[in-house]
């Protein structure tokens, strides 16, 4: 998209945000005007599609379509045994456990029954999934469906996301840090998987959380972690990402966005009204930065949109600065002697695939998978690829039996000898 197109969208976004703040003070109008410009530049790539939709589909019809997709889509409906962990600042962290199906246990052990005297059976491998920025545990819907009953899994919501509590430290105006997220993950592991081997799976911010865990608790990784998967993530240098924008747009966003987000976070209720008023524009932005395929299931796209929309603007604002400070390159060394999967979408504009390649370069024994025609939410866009490679990783770690096979869109079966 050209810079002239970006200017058009910037003006539209500025007008929309300013309209939502019509009754506020003059200083707030100036802040939202700047916000409109920044958001407008980011929205440039989505503008053409949104404009076309506005011309061809009435607003009422678009709303009906969203309602239809919301009622028809099963995505995010999977639930497990709920639990709560507490972070070191008192934040309540919500998680769910999907336990191993007792019927599948013998297959995992092998055909010969093992008798254990004087000690209990070893704890099963637990796979812990960490989600990304502005998402929730439900972003792993397809992988969760595929692995259900075959391996013990833990899905949790990062602080201030999903069903977890608002960050207590952030209520005291303390900034969010990736280090804090690593400690949060440790609290979840202590509560949901206090013993036995672990496989860690992280997407985007979730992958950074896994790195922060290793950086602060290397003994945990050494003693208990048997495999790790990094999906669409980065070990650092996120300040250099251009988000697919022209140079002028990138510079504008970098210059004004941190301050604008801070102001917007302070007037969250007002901004949320403007967010709802410009829902079509933001839907286009979300789709552009989440997916690369032309034929993404509309229900999946709407599912992603709902997850991102549900993240309050003040949470969006308080997390943003943490990414520029993120640098966990040295922490990757803790994963050098175990099976590792590094997977990314080739057209990811948020954490470009070059960042995944850099991770794989530091872990030469890792499997690097680059998925063509895939964006940032690759696990939703191409679930069969992600699930297949994840199943292979779990087989290599011994988490699932070698005979287990994963079939399309989340059905799982155990192969029987012919």
C-alpha positions in Angstrom: 0.0 0.0 0.0 1.3 3.4 -0.9 2.1 6.3 1.5 -0.7 8.3 -0.1 -3.2 5.5 0.8 -1.8 5.6 4.3 -2.6 9.3 4.5 -6.2 8.7 3.5 -6.7 6.0 6.1 -4.9 8.1 8.7 -7.4 10.9 8.1 -10.3 8.6 8.4 -9.0 7.0 11.6 -8.3 10.4 13.1 -11.8 11.6 12.4 -13.3 8.4 13.9 -11.3 8.6 17.1 -11.8 12.4 17.4 -15.6 11.9 17.0 -15.6 9.4 19.9 -13.9 11.9 22.1 -16.1 14.9 21.1 -17.1 15.7 24.7 -13.6 15.5 26.2 -10.9 18.1 27.0 -8.9 19.7 24.3 -5.7 17.9 25.4 -7.4 14.6 24.9 -8.5 15.6 21.4 -4.9 16.3 20.5 -3.8 13.0 21.9 -6.5 11.0 20.0 -5.7 13.0 16.8 -2.1 11.7 17.1 -3.4 8.2 17.9 -5.6 8.4 14.7 -2.6 9.2 12.6 -0.5 6.4 14.1 -3.3 3.9 13.8 -4.1 5.1 10.3 -0.6 4.4 9.1 -0.7 0.9 10.6 -4.1 0.4 9.0 -2.9 1.4 5.5 -2.5 -2.2 4.3 -6.1 -3.1 5.3 -7.7 0.1 3.9 -8.6 -1.0 0.4 -10.4 -4.2 1.5 -12.3 -2.4 4.2 -13.4 0.4 1.9 -14.6 -2.1 -0.7 -16.6 -4.0 1.9 -18.2 -0.7 3.1 -19.3 0.0 -0.5 -20.7 -3.4 -1.2 -22.1 -4.6 2.2 -24.3 -2.6 4.5 -23.4 -2.1 8.1 -26.4 -4.1 9.3 -25.6 -7.0 7.1 -22.0 -7.0 8.4 -23.2 -7.1 12.0 -25.6 -10.0 11.1 -22.7 -11.9 9.5 -20.5 -11.4 12.6 -23.3 -12.8 14.8 -23.8 -15.8 12.5 -20.1 -16.5 12.6 -20.0 -16.2 16.3 -22.9 -18.6 16.8 -21.6 -21.2 14.2 -17.9 -21.3 15.1 -16.9 -23.9 17.7 -13.5 -22.3 18.1 -12.5 -21.6 21.6 -15.2 -23.8 23.1 -12.8 -26.5 24.5 -12.6 -26.5 28.3 -10.5 -28.5 30.7 -10.2 -28.9 34.5 -9.8 -25.3 35.8 -7.2 -24.2 38.2 -5.6 -21.1 39.6 -2.0 -20.1 40.3 -0.7 -17.0 41.9 2.1 -14.9 40.6 4.8 -13.4 43.0 2.8 -10.1 43.1 -0.4 -11.9 43.9 -1.9 -11.8 40.3 -4.4 -14.7 39.8 -3.4 -16.8 36.8 -6.1 -19.0 35.3 -5.2 -22.4 33.7 -6.9 -25.5 32.5 -5.6 -29.1 32.4 -6.5 -31.7 29.8 -5.5 -35.0 31.4 -4.2 -38.1 29.7 -7.0 -40.4 28.6 -6.6 -43.6 30.8 -7.5 -45.7 27.8 -4.5 -44.3 26.0 -2.0 -44.9 28.8 -1.1 -48.5 28.0 -0.2 -47.5 24.4 2.1 -44.9 25.7 3.9 -47.4 27.9 4.1 -50.2 25.3 2.6 -53.6 24.8 4.3 -55.1 27.9 2.7 -54.2 31.2 5.1 -52.7 33.7 4.9 -53.5 37.4 6.4 -51.0 39.8 7.3 -52.0 43.3 8.1 -49.6 46.1 7.4 -46.4 44.1 4.6 -44.8 42.2 4.3 -44.7 38.5 6.4 -41.9 36.9 4.4 -38.7 36.2 3.4 -38.3 32.5 4.9 -35.7 30.3 3.0 -32.4 30.5 2.8 -30.0 27.6 2.4 -26.4 28.7 1.1 -24.0 26.1 1.8 -20.2 26.4 -0.2 -17.8 24.2 0.7 -14.5 22.5 0.0 -10.8 23.0 -3.7 -9.9 23.0 -4.7 -13.5 22.7 -5.7 -16.2 25.2 -5.3 -19.9 25.7 -8.0 -20.5 23.2 -5.6 -19.5 20.4 -4.3 -23.1 20.6 -7.8 -24.5 19.8 -6.8 -26.8 16.9 -3.7 -28.2 18.6 -5.6 -28.7 21.9 -8.3 -30.7 20.0 -5.7 -32.8 18.3 -3.8 -33.7 21.4 -6.8 -34.2 23.8 -6.5 -37.4 25.7 -3.2 -38.4 24.0 -1.0 -36.3 26.2 -1.4 -34.2 29.4 -1.7 -30.5 28.5 -1.8 -27.3 30.4 -3.3 -24.1 28.8 -3.1 -20.8 30.7 -3.9 -17.2 30.2 -1.2 -14.6 30.7 -1.8 -11.9 33.2 -4.5 -9.4 32.2 -5.5 -11.7 29.3 -8.3 -14.2 29.0 -9.7 -15.4 32.3 -6.6 -14.4 34.3 -6.7 -11.6 36.7 -5.6 -8.0 36.1 -1.9 -7.7 36.9 -1.6 -6.6 40.5 1.8 -4.9 40.0 0.4 -3.0 37.0 -2.3 -1.6 39.3 0.5 0.0 41.2 1.9 1.5 37.9 4.7 -1.0 37.7 5.5 -1.9 34.1 5.0 -5.3 32.6 8.2 -7.1 31.8 9.0 -10.3 29.9 10.9 -11.4 33.0 7.6 -11.1 35.0 5.9 -13.3 32.5 8.6 -15.9 32.9 8.0 -15.9 36.7 4.2 -16.2 36.0 4.9 -19.3 33.9 6.9 -20.8 36.8 4.0 -20.2 39.1 1.7 -22.1 36.7 4.1 -25.0 36.3 4.4 -25.2 40.1 0.6 -25.4 40.4 -0.4 -27.4 37.4 2.6 -29.7 36.7 4.7 -29.8 39.9 6.5 -33.0 38.9 7.5 -35.0 35.9 8.9 -34.0 32.5 7.6 -30.9 30.6 7.4 -29.8 27.0 7.1 -26.0 26.6 5.2 -24.5 23.7 5.1 -20.7 23.1 3.6 -18.5 20.4 4.9 -15.0 20.0 4.9 -13.4 23.4 4.4 -16.9 24.8 7.7 -18.0 23.2 9.4 -15.0 24.9 7.8 -16.1 28.2 9.4 -19.5 27.8 12.8 -17.9 27.1 12.4 -15.7 30.3 11.6 -18.8 32.3 14.8 -20.5 31.1 16.8 -17.3 31.8 15.6 -17.2 35.5 15.2 -20.9 36.2 17.9 -22.7 34.3 17.8 -25.6 36.8 14.1 -26.2 36.0 14.9 -26.4 32.3 17.9 -28.7 32.9 16.1 -31.1 35.2 12.5 -31.2 33.8 12.1 -29.8 30.3 12.5 -32.4 27.6 11.4 -30.4 24.6 10.4 -26.9 23.4 8.5 -25.4 20.5 8.9 -21.7 19.5 6.1 -20.6 17.2 6.2 -17.2 15.5 8.4 -15.6 18.1 11.6 -13.7 18.7 14.6 -13.6 21.0 15.1 -9.9 20.6 15.6 -6.8 18.3 11.9 -6.3 18.0 12.4 -2.6 17.8 13.7 -3.1 14.2 10.5 -4.7 12.9 8.8 -2.5 10.2 5.4 -4.3 10.2 5.3 -4.2 6.4 5.1 -0.4 6.4 6.9 2.2 4.3 9.8 3.9 6.1 7.8 7.1 6.8 5.0 5.1 8.4 7.4 3.0 10.6 9.1 6.2 11.8 5.8 7.8 12.6 4.5 4.8 14.6 7.8 4.4 16.5 7.9 8.1 17.4 4.3 8.6 18.7 2.9 5.2 19.5 4.4 4.6 23.0 3.2 8.0 24.3 -0.2 7.7 22.6 -0.8 4.2 24.0 0.0 5.5 27.5 -2.5 8.3 27.1 -5.1 6.0 25.6 -4.6 3.5 28.5 -5.5 6.3 30.9 -8.8 7.0 29.1 -9.6 3.4 28.3 -13.4 3.7 28.5 -13.5 6.6 26.0 -11.1 4.8 23.6 -13.1 1.6 23.8 -16.1 3.5 22.5 -14.1 4.7 19.5 -12.8 1.2 19.0 -16.3 -0.1 18.6 -17.2 2.8 16.3 -14.4 1.8 14.0 -14.9 -1.9 14.2 -14.7 -2.5 10.5 -11.4 -0.7 10.2 -9.9 -2.6 13.1 -11.2 -5.9 11.7 -9.2 -5.2 8.5 -6.1 -4.4 10.5 -6.4 -7.6 12.6 -6.8 -9.7 9.5 -3.8 -8.1 7.8 -1.5 -8.7 10.7 -2.9 -12.1 11.7 -3.1 -14.0 8.4 -1.6 -14.1 4.9 -3.8 -16.6 3.1 -6.7 -15.4 0.9 -8.9 -18.3 1.8 -8.8 -18.2 5.6 -12.1 -19.6 7.1 -14.2 -16.5 7.9 -15.2 -18.1 11.2 -11.5 -18.5 12.2 -10.8 -14.9 11.2 -13.7 -13.8 13.3 -12.6 -16.0 16.2 -9.1 -14.3 16.1 -10.8 -10.9 15.9 -12.9 -11.6 19.0 -9.9 -12.6 21.0 -7.9 -9.5 20.1 -10.9 -7.2 20.6 -11.5 -8.6 24.1 -8.1 -7.4 25.3 -8.7 -4.0 27.0 -6.9 -1.0 25.5 -5.1 -0.3 28.8 -3.7 -3.8 28.7 -2.5 -3.3 25.1 -0.9 -0.1 26.2 0.9 -1.4 29.3 2.4 -4.5 27.5 3.7 -2.6 24.4 7.0 -1.2 25.9 8.1 -4.6 27.2 8.8 -5.9 23.7 11.4 -3.3 22.8 13.3 -4.3 26.0 13.1 -8.0 25.2 16.5 -9.7 24.6 16.7 -13.3 25.6 19.2 -14.5 23.0 21.6 -15.9 25.6 18.8 -17.9 27.3 18.4 -20.0 24.2 21.5 -21.9 25.2 19.5 -23.7 27.9 17.6 -25.5 25.2 20.6 -26.7 23.2 20.6 -30.3 24.3 16.9 -31.2 23.7 14.5 -31.6 20.8 13.4 -28.1 19.6 10.9 -27.0 17.0 11.1 -23.5 15.6 8.2 -22.7 13.3 7.0 -19.4 11.6 4.9 -18.1 8.8 7.0 -16.7 6.0 4.7 -13.6 5.7 4.5 -12.9 9.4 4.6 -9.1 9.7 4.6 -9.0 13.5 7.5 -11.3 14.3 9.1 -11.9 10.9 10.4 -15.3 10.0 13.9 -14.0 10.0 13.6 -13.9 13.8 12.8 -17.6 13.9 15.7 -18.3 11.6 18.0 -16.4 14.0 16.7 -18.7 16.9 17.4 -21.8 14.8 20.9 -20.6 14.0 21.6 -20.6 17.7 20.1 -24.0 18.1 21.6 -25.9 15.2 19.9 -29.2 16.1 16.5 -27.6 16.1 13.9 -28.4 13.4 13.2 -25.1 11.5 9.8 -25.0 9.7 8.9 -22.0 7.6 5.3 -22.1 6.4 4.6 -20.3 3.1 1.4 -18.2 2.8 1.2 -17.9 6.5 1.1 -14.9 8.8 1.4 -14.4 12.6 -1.4 -16.6 13.7 0.0 -19.6 11.8 -1.5 -22.1 14.3 -5.0 -20.9 13.3 -4.2 -20.3 9.7 -2.5 -23.6 8.9 -3.4 -25.7 12.0 -2.6 -29.0 10.2 1.0 -28.0 9.7 1.6 -26.8 13.2 -0.2 -29.8 14.7 1.8 -32.2 12.6 5.2 -30.8 13.5 4.2 -30.5 17.2 3.1 -34.1 17.2 6.5 -35.1 15.7 8.3 -33.1 18.4 6.2 -34.8 21.1 7.1 -38.2 19.7 10.8 -37.3 19.7 10.5 -36.3 23.4 8.6 -39.5 24.3 5.5 -37.6 25.3 3.3 -39.5 22.9 3.7 -43.0 21.5 5.4 -43.4 18.1 2.1 -44.9 16.8 0.1 -41.8 17.5 -1.1 -40.0 14.4 -2.7 -36.6 14.1 -5.3 -36.1 11.3 -6.8 -32.9 9.9 -8.4 -30.3 12.1 -7.8 -31.8 15.4 -8.9 -35.4 15.3 -6.4 -37.8 16.8 -6.1 -41.5 16.7 -3.6 -44.2 17.6 -2.4 -46.3 14.8 -3.0 -50.0 15.3 -0.8 -52.7 13.8 -2.2 -54.1 10.6 
